[in-house]
Amino acid sequence: MAPSIDRYLLQRNHVASARLNFQNYVWKDALGYNIHPDLPVRNEQDYKIADVGAGTGIWLIDVNRQFPLVHLDGFDISVDQFPAKEWLPDNITLRTLDVFAPISEDLKGKYDLVHVRLFLAVVQNYDPTPILRNLMDMLKPGGYLQWDEYDLSTMELMTSKPGISTNMMRNVMEHFRFKLDFGWVSTLPTSFQKQGLDCISNYLYSPSNYIQIMLTQIHLMVAEEVSFVKMDNSDPETGGPARRREIQKASQEAKDGAIWHFSLQVTVGHKRE
Ligand SMILES: C[S@@+](CC[C@H](N)C(=O)[O-])C[C@H]1O[C@@H](n2cnc3c(N)ncnc32)[C@H](O)[C@@H]1O
């Protein structure tokens, strides 16, 4: 089936890929795992894991180091960030899939674990339900769903010491808040329940300030990418170019000791037998 319109807000060039790869290890450092340790993963060839919206495939590549025998399939609406398949371990495949389109028969009920991470720029109309329905379709009865997300509604500005300017960090943060409603993230456990998942656990992580420095750098990069993809870049005085000048100033504030602080959330649910 042809993919639906790709409304992705971010870039897919080498810098965006480096951001995703770096971010994978920042998440792993903050959480201490890729797959929640309570999930009963079997390191066997017939145990099947899907990563939907896999980006560069980095989560699967890292999961493979822990579980080298499991069957790992990555899906994304775009192939632009996939590595050359010759570099991938034999048990990893990457292919296209639009998470909003009906799931093809060969993928229905196939997976013991379906994983999704960082869909803030993918969820439409602030409603994860259509995505959840499709992810449920991919799960075997008795399988698990793990969704990892930033809860940017908890975003606060912090400084390492008094007197540091935060005006531009605040402007960029307000732009995120004004443009996007992140309320669906904290209610994800309820959305899981409504789709029939049970044994739902919701884990919230408040990263150390050092990790938050890295997450702040990542979100400055995100703001810059959005300015290229979604803003008018035709006039050097306004739109994207003006936003990027603000981001440069915000970056200096971050270097001086300002950070954005927010929670990381991992929601896990079980599909009944
Ligand atoms: C912020 S990235 C996260 C990538 C990866 N999950 C990670 O954590 O490194 C979001 C990914 O979702 C993909 N995506 C966007 N719209 C999609 C859709 N309709 N179906 C499947 N993937 C989509 C993007 O191409 C991108 O690779």
The ligand as a Tripos MOL2 file, in Angstrom:
@<TRIPOS>MOLECULE
LIG
   27    29     1     0     0
SMALL
NO_CHARGES

@<TRIPOS>ATOM
      1 C1         11.6770   11.0290   16.2920 C.3       1 LIG1
      2 S1         11.9500    9.6970   15.1810 S.3       1 LIG1
      3 C2         12.2460    8.3620   16.3020 C.3       1 LIG1
      4 C3         13.0190    7.2470   15.6790 C.3       1 LIG1
      5 C4         13.2910    6.0400   16.6030 C.3       1 LIG1
      6 N1         12.0490    5.5050   17.1490 N.3       1 LIG1
      7 C5         14.2360    6.3960   17.7110 C.2       1 LIG1
      8 O1         13.8140    6.4880   18.8610 O.co2     1 LIG1
      9 O2         15.4570    6.5900   17.4200 O.co2     1 LIG1
     10 C6         10.3110    9.3140   14.5690 C.3       1 LIG1
     11 C7         10.3370    8.3250   13.4080 C.3       1 LIG1
     12 O3          8.9700    8.0490   13.0310 O.3       1 LIG1
     13 C8          8.9370    7.9340   11.6090 C.3       1 LIG1
     14 N2          7.5690    8.1570   11.1180 N.ar      1 LIG1
     15 C9          6.9620    9.3450   10.8590 C.ar      1 LIG1
     16 N3          5.6970    9.1410   10.4130 N.ar      1 LIG1
     17 C10         5.5250    7.7910   10.3730 C.ar      1 LIG1
     18 C11         4.4470    6.9590    9.9600 C.ar      1 LIG1
     19 N4          3.2870    7.4810    9.5220 N.pl3     1 LIG1
     20 N5          4.6130    5.6120   10.0220 N.ar      1 LIG1
     21 C12         5.7740    5.0770   10.4620 C.ar      1 LIG1
     22 N6          6.8430    5.8210   10.8600 N.ar      1 LIG1
     23 C13         6.7140    7.1570   10.8170 C.ar      1 LIG1
     24 C14         9.9190    8.9910   11.1400 C.3       1 LIG1
     25 O4         10.3120    8.7600    9.7930 O.3       1 LIG1
     26 C15        11.0400    8.8280   12.1720 C.3       1 LIG1
     27 O5         11.9850    7.8900   11.7430 O.3       1 LIG1
@<TRIPOS>BOND
     1     1     2 1
     2     2     3 1
     3     2    10 1
     4     3     4 1
     5     4     5 1
     6     5     6 1
     7     5     7 1
     8     7     8 2
     9     7     9 1
    10    10    11 1
    11    11    12 1
    12    11    26 1
    13    12    13 1
    14    13    14 1
    15    13    24 1
    16    14    15 ar
    17    14    23 ar
    18    15    16 ar
    19    16    17 ar
    20    17    18 ar
    21    17    23 ar
    22    18    19 1
    23    18    20 ar
    24    20    21 ar
    25    21    22 ar
    26    22    23 ar
    27    24    25 1
    28    24    26 1
    29    26    27 1
@<TRIPOS>SUBSTRUCTURE
     1 LIG1         1 GROUP 0 **** ****
